[in-house]
Amino acid sequence: MAEDASDGTRRRPAGFRILYQKTLPFAACRGIGAWSPQLDLIAHVTQNDNVLLYRMNGQRVWGIAHKTGDDIKVQTLQWRPDGKMLALGYSDGTTRIYDVNNGKAIHRIVSEVDDSGSVTCLGWVDNHSHTITLGVPPEAKTVECTPQTLFDLDIGSMLPRLSTLPATAGPESTFTSKTTLEALVNSVSKGGEGSHLDVLLIGQEGGKVLLNIFESFLIGTMDLSSLCHQLKPRSTLLRHTASQDLSTHALLIAEPETGRLLFATMDILFVQQFGQYLFQLASTSTRVQALIRYMRETVTSIETEFKTFNDLSQKYVNIINEEAQKVGSDVGLEMFEFLVTGGPSSILKEWLADVLTERGQKRWEKSSTTGYETIRRVVHENLLPTCERLIVLFSRLRGLARWKESGSPLGLEPEDFTRCLEVVASITLYAHEFISAINHEFDLFKSFMMWLRYSLDQLATVINIDEKPTEDPQIDHLKVADYVGEFLKESSLKPFMKRNTKPKLSDHKERGESILDLYSKTERSATAPGFMELAEYLDELSKTVFSKPQQAMRQQLRVSKPVLLRESGVDKIDTRIVDSKSYTCLYPGKDNGGLVLIIRCEISINGGLSSISKIGCAKMEVPRNYDVADMKFVDDNLIILLLVQQDTKASEMLTVDFSALDYDEGFNPSRTSRSVYSYARSLPYQKMKPVMHRTFESNFLAAQVMVNGKEGRRVGSVLANDDMSYFVFDLDHTEDDEEEEEEEEEEEGMVVDE
């Protein structure tokens, strides 16, 4: 076959037209990289654990730098099918989802169990991206007046859009980016999206799997063996794929210790059971989680802004207070004496002239004025609108819970959402009180600053007797006295920033006290928790509320009886579902007979439960002295392989039509304990019949191939053995096609002389 392949290479034109030849700045990790399914973007993970996103022409879009001293490694990578988000699985068991537009982390999925292992598999599938036609805008849909349309109506779309948070929200803030804010918070649900579903299945070492739907609605962490009693504990998920309508999910599983390779199907029964209500619950809960995160970052911004100007204010006040205390006085008495008599004491005079000075007073005034105004704006533009949106969403879910036919099966209880609404109402009430405190203190502060500025001018006039005395600025001395007496030593805003108070909010709840009553009292306790504790309590409460439907959904997961594919591990493997058939391509290694085995499992569904009804095998021969460096399914018909000659190290790349192979269907797993691989070894070899073929130059040793076989985006890349150089190639056109196109263009541009 090697001779046939080399002869064919001389006869046929060079396949896979090379579009670009590029070099990465750092060596890439093999096996962790992928093309976007919808855009001409490719993601690489480097060996120093940086994540780099490039356009097809090699232009860098963004990069995620690895934190120095962090032992956490990137283990796997997966695009969301619409190409808008990128999931990265890490060695600590966490999965982070990044916005493709800016590279910011927008979700962090963490197992609720402590013994989670490294991420081994990320499978992200949906039931609608395959309908997207590239370059064609979606058709406008007419709004029908039906009960379903009213149910799908998004009230949030009628509220003002939330604005981005200021930089004081912190460098790790998600919502300082407008793009991320639009995607997570300001996005509007469109009619008809109730049937749209995406599923992210995460496999971990130790046999754990995490199921996530609608981006960030975590169903929970489960032992894979708990979903099927035939699976041994600690069986690990290796691959996951699904049919376009998500009715069938295929799993490749490795048993512990032996490494035996198994194939099984998975059924997500709650999709059919809960129907349209599933979308409402999951999408609303996702929005709630994003809004609570937005609220916490808003509070962080308020706290940072307050600390900035309050620290400067206290710096000046503490200096004069320490000096005054040495003589048995304090800053308040010194200021009152100066305010009443018009003459400062020696201590205060020295502080005004040498410590504060005119420059310091201007700095103090500017810093505090900016701080007061920024905090007030953030509360008005960010915090209160967030509360309004949360009230709408929790009210919607409470209404769904009160509808017995839909709420009860989902595990929803109206009282849970009433408690959430009480907390949001408390935050709203507290925010209005906060604004009132800001306005009052800021008004007094402005009079205090006017008096300080006038006093400094008076002091300067005494020192420089030739200068004209300053005009009286009509200072309200009562306001100055109020500020000195109430807010000079400690701001009235400080209690709103309290953390770790006792008793905690949960303690009040356990005693049967209403959180709303706690914050609506005229004489509130000085130990009432601040904004951050309220936001954190709301976060914990919402997680508890949503854990009930998550538990109901976990009970609706099933894994079929597995089929033994091979008694031990394999060197290369990939899987794909085409209609109701699952195809698994495996290469056991160069020392195992020189074969590539494709296993076709026909899947039948009865009563919502899937099972494997028939198994077919096709054994392709790998040319002698050749090794399979990599292989991937391209689409529903083609598989692409990288072959490396072990002696000369020559590299070849070819596609094979796996749908045209002859599949032997004699294997029956119910009648034998043998593996499919052991059965297939006795089958006759089938030659690789290349649909397209290319032999690389002798100085290029191919190591990994990545492809996007979607119609309109059919492109691939092949990484060299140095893990830095790579080619970008066209999946469907040869080099001769390009030459013919150039000749046609030249002929069209020729001028014929008569």
Secondary structure as the mmCIF struct_conf table of DSSP 4:
data_model
#
loop_
_struct_conf.conf_type_id
_struct_conf.id
_struct_conf.beg_label_comp_id
_struct_conf.beg_label_asym_id
_struct_conf.beg_label_seq_id
_struct_conf.end_label_comp_id
_struct_conf.end_label_asym_id
_struct_conf.end_label_seq_id
HELX_RH_AL_P HELX_RH_AL_P1 ALA A 2 ARG A 11
BEND BEND1 ARG A 12 ARG A 12
HELX_LH_PP_P HELX_LH_PP_P1 PRO A 13 GLY A 15
BEND BEND2 PHE A 16 PHE A 16
STRN STRN1 ILE A 18 THR A 23
BEND BEND3 PRO A 25 PHE A 26
HELX_LH_PP_P HELX_LH_PP_P2 ALA A 27 ALA A 27
STRN STRN2 ALA A 28 TRP A 35
BEND BEND4 PRO A 37 ASP A 40
STRN STRN3 LEU A 41 THR A 46
TURN_TY1_P TURN_TY1_P1 GLN A 47 ASN A 48
BEND BEND5 ASP A 49 ASP A 49
STRN STRN4 VAL A 51 ARG A 55
TURN_TY1_P TURN_TY1_P2 MET A 56 ASN A 57
BEND BEND6 GLY A 58 GLY A 58
STRN STRN5 ARG A 60 ILE A 64
HELX_LH_PP_P HELX_LH_PP_P3 ALA A 65 LYS A 67
TURN_TY1_P TURN_TY1_P3 THR A 68 GLY A 69
STRN STRN6 VAL A 74 TRP A 79
TURN_TY1_P TURN_TY1_P4 PRO A 81 ASP A 82
BEND BEND7 GLY A 83 LYS A 84
STRN STRN7 MET A 85 TYR A 90
TURN_TY1_P TURN_TY1_P5 SER A 91 ASP A 92
BEND BEND8 GLY A 93 GLY A 93
STRN STRN8 THR A 95 ASP A 99
TURN_TY1_P TURN_TY1_P6 VAL A 100 ASN A 102
STRN STRN9 ALA A 105 ILE A 109
BEND BEND9 GLU A 112 VAL A 113
TURN_TY1_P TURN_TY1_P7 ASP A 114 ASP A 115
STRN STRN10 VAL A 119 ASP A 126
BEND BEND10 ASN A 127 HIS A 128
HELX_RH_3T_P HELX_RH_3T_P1 SER A 129 THR A 131
HELX_LH_PP_P HELX_LH_PP_P4 ILE A 132 THR A 133
TURN_TY1_P TURN_TY1_P8 LEU A 134 GLY A 135
HELX_LH_PP_P HELX_LH_PP_P5 PRO A 137 GLU A 144
BEND BEND11 THR A 146 THR A 146
HELX_RH_AL_P HELX_RH_AL_P2 PRO A 147 ASP A 152
HELX_RH_3T_P HELX_RH_3T_P2 ILE A 155 MET A 158
BEND BEND12 LEU A 159 LEU A 159
HELX_LH_PP_P HELX_LH_PP_P6 PRO A 160 PRO A 166
HELX_RH_3T_P HELX_RH_3T_P3 ALA A 167 ALA A 169
TURN_TY1_P TURN_TY1_P9 PRO A 171 GLU A 172
BEND BEND13 THR A 174 THR A 174
TURN_TY1_P TURN_TY1_P10 PHE A 175 THR A 176
BEND BEND14 SER A 177 SER A 177
HELX_RH_AL_P HELX_RH_AL_P3 LYS A 178 LEU A 184
TURN_TY1_P TURN_TY1_P11 VAL A 185 VAL A 185
BEND BEND15 ASN A 186 ASN A 186
HELX_LH_PP_P HELX_LH_PP_P7 SER A 189 LYS A 190
TURN_TY1_P TURN_TY1_P12 GLY A 191 GLY A 192
HELX_RH_3T_P HELX_RH_3T_P4 GLU A 193 SER A 195
STRN STRN11 ASP A 198 GLN A 204
TURN_TY1_P TURN_TY1_P13 GLU A 205 GLY A 206
BEND BEND16 GLY A 207 GLY A 207
STRN STRN12 LYS A 208 ILE A 213
TURN_TY1_P TURN_TY1_P14 PHE A 214 SER A 216
STRN STRN13 PHE A 217 ASP A 223
HELX_RH_3T_P HELX_RH_3T_P5 LEU A 224 LEU A 227
TURN_TY1_P TURN_TY1_P15 HIS A 229 GLN A 230
BEND BEND17 LEU A 231 LEU A 231
HELX_LH_PP_P HELX_LH_PP_P8 LYS A 232 LYS A 232
TURN_TY1_P TURN_TY1_P16 PRO A 233 ARG A 234
STRN STRN14 THR A 236 ALA A 242
TURN_TY1_P TURN_TY1_P17 GLN A 244 ASP A 245
BEND BEND18 LEU A 246 SER A 247
STRN STRN15 HIS A 249 ALA A 254
TURN_TY1_P TURN_TY1_P18 PRO A 256 THR A 258
STRN STRN16 LEU A 261 ILE A 268
TURN_TY1_P TURN_TY1_P19 LEU A 269 LEU A 269
HELX_RH_AL_P HELX_RH_AL_P4 PHE A 270 PHE A 274
TURN_TY1_P TURN_TY1_P20 GLY A 275 GLY A 275
HELX_RH_AL_P HELX_RH_AL_P5 GLN A 276 GLN A 325
TURN_TY1_P TURN_TY1_P21 LYS A 326 GLY A 328
HELX_RH_AL_P HELX_RH_AL_P6 VAL A 331 THR A 341
BEND BEND19 GLY A 342 GLY A 342
HELX_RH_AL_P HELX_RH_AL_P7 SER A 346 GLU A 350
HELX_RH_PI_P HELX_RH_PI_P1 TRP A 351 LEU A 356
HELX_RH_AL_P HELX_RH_AL_P8 THR A 357 VAL A 378
HELX_RH_PI_P HELX_RH_PI_P2 VAL A 379 LEU A 383
HELX_RH_AL_P HELX_RH_AL_P9 LEU A 384 ARG A 402
BEND BEND20 TRP A 403 TRP A 403
HELX_RH_AL_P HELX_RH_AL_P10 LYS A 404 LEU A 410
TURN_TY1_P TURN_TY1_P22 GLY A 411 GLY A 411
HELX_RH_AL_P HELX_RH_AL_P11 PRO A 414 ILE A 463
BEND BEND21 ASN A 464 ASN A 464
TURN_TY1_P TURN_TY1_P23 ILE A 465 ASP A 466
BEND BEND22 GLU A 467 GLU A 467
HELX_LH_PP_P HELX_LH_PP_P9 LYS A 468 ASP A 472
HELX_RH_AL_P HELX_RH_AL_P12 HIS A 477 GLU A 486
TURN_TY1_P TURN_TY1_P24 PHE A 487 PHE A 487
BEND BEND23 LEU A 488 GLU A 490
TURN_TY1_P TURN_TY1_P25 SER A 492 LEU A 493
HELX_RH_3T_P HELX_RH_3T_P6 LYS A 494 MET A 497
BEND BEND24 ASN A 500 ASN A 500
BEND BEND25 LYS A 502 PRO A 503
HELX_RH_AL_P HELX_RH_AL_P13 LEU A 505 GLU A 510
TURN_TY1_P TURN_TY1_P26 ARG A 511 GLY A 512
HELX_RH_AL_P HELX_RH_AL_P14 ILE A 515 SER A 520
BEND BEND26 THR A 522 GLU A 523
TURN_TY1_P TURN_TY1_P27 ALA A 526 THR A 527
HELX_RH_AL_P HELX_RH_AL_P15 PHE A 531 ARG A 554
TURN_TY1_P TURN_TY1_P28 GLN A 555 GLN A 556
STRN STRN17 LEU A 557 VAL A 559
HELX_LH_PP_P HELX_LH_PP_P10 SER A 560 PRO A 562
STRN STRN18 VAL A 563 ARG A 566
BEND BEND27 GLU A 567 SER A 568
BEND BEND28 ASP A 571 ASP A 571
STRN STRN19 LYS A 572 VAL A 578
TURN_TY1_P TURN_TY1_P29 ASP A 579 SER A 580
STRN STRN20 LYS A 581 TYR A 587
TURN_TY1_P TURN_TY1_P30 LYS A 590 GLY A 593
BEND BEND29 GLY A 594 GLY A 594
STRN STRN21 LEU A 595 ASN A 606
TURN_TY1_P TURN_TY1_P31 GLY A 607 GLY A 608
STRN STRN22 LEU A 609 GLU A 621
HELX_LH_PP_P HELX_LH_PP_P11 VAL A 622 PRO A 623
TURN_TY1_P TURN_TY1_P32 ARG A 624 ASN A 625
STRN STRN23 TYR A 626 PHE A 633
BEND BEND30 ASP A 635 ASN A 637
STRN STRN24 LEU A 638 GLN A 645
TURN_TY1_P TURN_TY1_P33 GLN A 646 THR A 648
STRN STRN25 SER A 651 ASP A 657
HELX_RH_3T_P HELX_RH_3T_P7 PHE A 658 ALA A 660
BEND BEND31 LEU A 661 LEU A 661
HELX_LH_PP_P HELX_LH_PP_P12 ASP A 662 TYR A 663
STRN STRN26 ASP A 664 ASP A 664
HELX_RH_3T_P HELX_RH_3T_P8 PRO A 669 ARG A 671
BEND BEND32 ARG A 674 ARG A 674
HELX_RH_AL_P HELX_RH_AL_P16 VAL A 676 ALA A 680
TURN_TY1_P TURN_TY1_P34 ARG A 681 SER A 682
BEND BEND33 LEU A 683 LEU A 683
HELX_LH_PP_P HELX_LH_PP_P13 PRO A 684 TYR A 685
STRN STRN27 GLN A 686 GLN A 686
STRN STRN28 PRO A 690 THR A 695
TURN_TY1_P TURN_TY1_P35 SER A 698 ASN A 699
STRN STRN29 ALA A 702 ASN A 708
BEND BEND34 LYS A 710 LYS A 710
TURN_TY1_P TURN_TY1_P36 GLU A 711 GLY A 712
STRN STRN30 VAL A 715 ALA A 720
TURN_TY1_P TURN_TY1_P37 ASN A 721 ASP A 722
BEND BEND35 ASP A 723 MET A 724
STRN STRN31 SER A 725 ASP A 730
BEND BEND36 LEU A 731 ASP A 732
HELX_RH_AL_P HELX_RH_AL_P17 GLU A 735 GLY A 749
#
